[in-house]
Amino acid sequence: MSGDVWQVSDLAWAAGFVDGEGHLGIREQKGHFYISVSVAQVDPRPLLKLQHLFGGNLRLAKRQFARDIWAYNITTRAAGRMLSAISPYLVVKYELAELLMQFQATVGLRGAPVALDTVRVRVALKDSVDALNQRGR
């Protein structure tokens, strides 16, 4: 994450990994919506590489009757920077990434009032993201 300067090979690798294994969405917490990129794996090494490149959080999430699963998650502005960097190399999740970046572009300062028109745009973007994620199942 050194000043957001990445090698093209790292961006292409990250895009392929997120394309195949990741989930892009708009989440809600306490009435506030935010963008999120998450990936889960048994082997934490690729997730550590994502964390090294873009920041975000890595945690061990255990499943009952299964192997340990590692979960990587990056949200808000950091997720927007990540998506902006890898989107030229995405194939499957390109459209989702574009919608999430549009959503993030509507987010101002924390706690600032949000105009009704902006809320409508966010709702429409969230609906589009949810529809694309449903289609992908």
C-alpha positions as CSV (number, residue, x, y, z in Angstrom):
1,M,0.0,0.0,0.0
2,S,2.9,2.3,-0.5
3,G,1.3,5.4,-1.8
4,D,-1.2,3.4,-4.0
5,V,1.6,2.5,-6.6
6,W,1.0,-1.0,-7.8
7,Q,2.6,-3.2,-10.4
8,V,0.3,-4.1,-13.3
9,S,1.0,-7.8,-12.6
10,D,-0.3,-7.4,-9.0
11,L,-3.4,-5.6,-10.2
12,A,-4.2,-8.2,-12.8
13,W,-3.6,-11.0,-10.3
14,A,-5.8,-9.3,-7.7
15,A,-8.6,-8.8,-10.3
16,G,-8.5,-12.4,-11.4
17,F,-8.6,-13.5,-7.7
18,V,-11.5,-11.2,-6.8
19,D,-13.3,-12.1,-10.1
20,G,-13.2,-15.8,-9.2
21,E,-13.4,-15.8,-5.5
22,G,-14.7,-12.5,-4.3
23,H,-17.9,-10.9,-3.4
24,L,-18.7,-7.2,-4.2
25,G,-21.7,-5.6,-2.5
26,I,-23.3,-2.8,-0.7
27,R,-23.8,-3.5,3.0
28,E,-25.8,-1.8,5.6
29,Q,-25.0,-1.1,9.3
30,K,-27.2,1.0,11.6
31,G,-28.9,2.6,8.7
32,H,-25.7,3.5,6.8
33,F,-24.8,1.9,3.6
34,Y,-21.2,1.3,2.4
35,I,-19.4,-0.7,-0.3
36,S,-17.5,-3.9,0.5
37,V,-15.2,-6.3,-1.2
38,S,-14.8,-9.7,0.6
39,V,-13.0,-12.9,-0.2
40,A,-12.8,-16.1,1.9
41,Q,-10.2,-18.9,1.5
42,V,-8.8,-21.8,3.4
43,D,-5.3,-20.7,2.6
44,P,-4.6,-17.2,3.9
45,R,-1.6,-16.4,1.7
46,P,-3.6,-14.8,-1.2
47,L,-5.6,-12.8,1.3
48,L,-2.5,-11.6,3.0
49,K,-1.3,-10.4,-0.5
50,L,-4.5,-8.5,-1.0
51,Q,-4.2,-7.0,2.4
52,H,-0.6,-6.0,1.7
53,L,-1.6,-4.4,-1.6
54,F,-4.8,-2.6,-0.6
55,G,-5.2,-2.7,3.2
56,G,-8.4,-4.1,4.6
57,N,-8.9,-6.6,7.3
58,L,-8.1,-10.3,7.6
59,R,-9.6,-12.6,10.2
60,L,-10.0,-16.2,11.0
61,A,-13.6,-17.3,10.7
62,K,-14.2,-20.9,11.9
63,R,-16.9,-23.1,10.5
64,Q,-18.4,-26.0,12.4
65,F,-17.5,-29.4,10.9
66,A,-15.2,-27.8,8.4
67,R,-11.7,-26.4,8.0
68,D,-10.8,-23.0,9.2
69,I,-11.7,-20.3,6.7
70,W,-9.9,-17.0,6.4
71,A,-11.9,-13.9,5.5
72,Y,-10.6,-10.7,3.9
73,N,-12.7,-7.6,3.8
74,I,-12.1,-4.0,2.6
75,T,-14.8,-1.3,2.7
76,T,-15.6,2.3,1.9
77,R,-12.9,4.6,0.4
78,A,-10.2,1.9,0.6
79,A,-12.5,-0.5,-1.3
80,G,-13.2,2.2,-3.9
81,R,-9.4,2.7,-4.4
82,M,-9.0,-1.0,-4.8
83,L,-11.8,-1.4,-7.3
84,S,-10.6,1.6,-9.2
85,A,-7.2,0.0,-9.5
86,I,-8.3,-3.5,-10.5
87,S,-11.5,-2.7,-12.5
88,P,-9.6,-2.5,-15.9
89,Y,-8.6,-6.2,-15.4
90,L,-12.0,-7.5,-14.1
91,V,-14.1,-9.7,-16.4
92,V,-16.9,-11.3,-14.3
93,K,-17.3,-8.5,-11.7
94,Y,-16.5,-5.5,-13.9
95,E,-20.1,-4.2,-13.9
96,L,-20.5,-4.7,-10.2
97,A,-17.2,-2.8,-9.6
98,E,-18.4,0.1,-11.7
99,L,-21.7,0.3,-9.7
100,L,-19.8,0.2,-6.4
101,M,-17.5,3.0,-7.5
102,Q,-20.5,5.1,-8.6
103,F,-22.0,4.5,-5.1
104,Q,-18.8,5.5,-3.4
105,A,-18.6,8.6,-5.5
106,T,-21.9,9.7,-3.8
107,V,-20.4,9.5,-0.3
108,G,-19.2,12.7,1.2
109,L,-17.9,13.5,4.6
110,R,-19.0,11.3,7.5
111,G,-22.0,12.8,9.2
112,A,-22.7,15.3,6.4
113,P,-26.4,15.6,5.4
114,V,-27.4,13.6,2.4
115,A,-29.7,15.1,-0.2
116,L,-32.9,13.1,-1.1
117,D,-31.7,12.9,-4.8
118,T,-28.5,11.3,-3.6
119,V,-30.4,8.8,-1.5
120,R,-32.5,7.9,-4.5
121,V,-29.3,7.3,-6.6
122,R,-27.8,5.2,-3.8
123,V,-31.0,3.1,-3.6
124,A,-31.0,2.5,-7.3
125,L,-27.4,1.5,-7.3
126,K,-27.9,-0.8,-4.4
127,D,-30.9,-2.4,-6.2
128,S,-28.7,-2.9,-9.3
129,V,-25.9,-4.4,-7.3
130,D,-28.3,-6.8,-5.5
131,A,-29.8,-7.8,-8.8
132,L,-26.4,-8.6,-10.4
133,N,-25.4,-10.6,-7.3
134,Q,-28.7,-12.6,-7.4
135,R,-28.1,-13.3,-11.1
136,G,-24.6,-14.6,-10.3
137,R,-25.9,-17.3,-7.9
